[in-house]
Amino acid sequence: MRVLVTGRDGQVGREIAGRQAAGLELVMAGRAECDLSQPEAIRRLVRSTAPEVIVNAAAYTAVDQAEKERDLCFAVNAAAPGILAEEAARLGALLVHYSTDYVFDGCKTEPYVETDPVHPLGVYGRSKAAGEQAVAAAGGRWLVLRTSWVYAAQGKNFLRTMLRLAQERPELRVVDDQSGSPTSAAAIAAATERLVRQYGARSCSVPSGIYHMTAGGSTTWCGFARAIFAATAGPQPLLIPIATADYPTPAKRPANSVLSNQKFERAFGFRLPPWPQQLAEVLAVIQ
Ligand SMILES: NC(=O)c1ccc[n+]([C@@H]2O[C@H](COP(=O)([O-])OP(=O)(O)OC[C@H]3O[C@@H](n4cnc5c(N)ncnc54)[C@H](OP(=O)(O)O)[C@@H]3O)[C@@H](O)[C@H]2O)c1
């Protein structure tokens, strides 16, 4: 089965590329092969590859920078997924697309379910919500997997930032009033491979829809940092819990980013491991 994967050099893309996916012919595309802000380049890539499955692991993910680059952010996160979905529908291919907890405003006190209305707080969240709508509007066979707080052994992420800052500073002030589920790119890649194998074949019917797909359990950024340092042998900085108000950023973040995975588990019959287990697995790669 031929699987076209965008975002080759991103956290999730790299993990997909690194899997020993026997029987899957992965065609990995990075920015050099296809600039997703260029609609014609997207159509050319898909038509020349003719895949049975498209996994869109590319996205404009610079949440704060997005406040100043709205058009580029929307081109990559809203228009491009819609074009990929149209091209997938033309081919009868399955499109797997990722979205985010940032489509919500975080005001709910319970975990978010898929039927909760979206209400993004910033440009990035609005662009991802528009991308979800564009994928759904194209019809065809598609899965939108909303995930959260993605990190990996490589790339730009909270885990690597914490490990770097611990080398530089004796104490770290970390936000403790935002809750979410840190989800490793490796776990996302493993789950994606499973879904691709289950639903990839053109003859296979797929329960198209939006699904929440995060690690089990939840914590705060400060709790995540505490777990990182508890599991590492390096410098142990003093962690000082702070409020979001004490760490102003150009884009607002949801206070509650916890997503319910029940719909995913009912539909697909499996769940991602709890976040502490995913963290241990990623740290084992780094150490
Ligand atoms: N990171 C998170 O915390 C998080 C949370 C929730 C959901 N998600 C979603 O999960 C998915 C995967 O995220 P990730 O963390 O793996 O992202 P990532 O590490 O930032 O990787 C994104 C990739 O997209 C590529 N890209 C950006 N603009 C492009 C363009 N115009 N043309 C072609 N490629 C472009 C980047 O290319 P370059 O390498 O060349 O820059 C990068 O390789 C995304 O849909 C994201 O929205 C992420």
The ligand as an ORCA input file, in Angstrom:
! r2SCAN-3c Opt
* xyz 0 1
  N       3.373     20.227     18.346
  C       2.292     20.156     19.137
  O       2.377     20.376     20.354
  C       0.964     19.758     18.570
  C      -0.152     19.727     19.424
  C      -1.387     19.355     18.906
  C      -1.509     19.017     17.569
  N      -0.423     19.085     16.753
  C      -0.577     18.759     15.340
  O       0.132     17.565     15.076
  C       0.621     17.585     13.731
  C       2.114     17.281     13.718
  O       2.764     18.266     14.491
  P       4.330     18.240     14.784
  O       4.510     18.583     16.213
  O       4.928     16.991     14.218
  O       4.767     19.509     13.916
  P       6.254     20.028     13.613
  O       7.268     19.233     14.341
  O       6.219     21.514     13.775
  O       6.405     19.688     12.076
  C       5.612     20.325     11.121
  C       6.241     20.074      9.760
  O       5.438     20.794      8.815
  C       6.322     21.339      7.863
  N       5.784     22.532      7.216
  C       5.434     23.712      7.785
  N       5.064     24.581      6.825
  C       5.215     23.942      5.642
  C       5.004     24.305      4.290
  N       4.579     25.539      3.936
  N       5.241     23.387      3.320
  C       5.669     22.165      3.642
  N       5.905     21.739      4.900
  C       5.660     22.636      5.894
  C       7.576     21.722      8.635
  O       8.613     21.763      7.715
  P      10.091     22.270      8.093
  O      10.681     21.132      8.910
  O      10.750     22.452      6.782
  O       9.901     23.532      8.879
  C       7.671     20.589      9.640
  O       8.515     19.553      9.180
  C       0.238     18.950     13.172
  O      -0.965     18.853     12.461
  C       0.005     19.797     14.403
  O      -0.886     20.869     14.169
  C       0.817     19.429     17.232
*
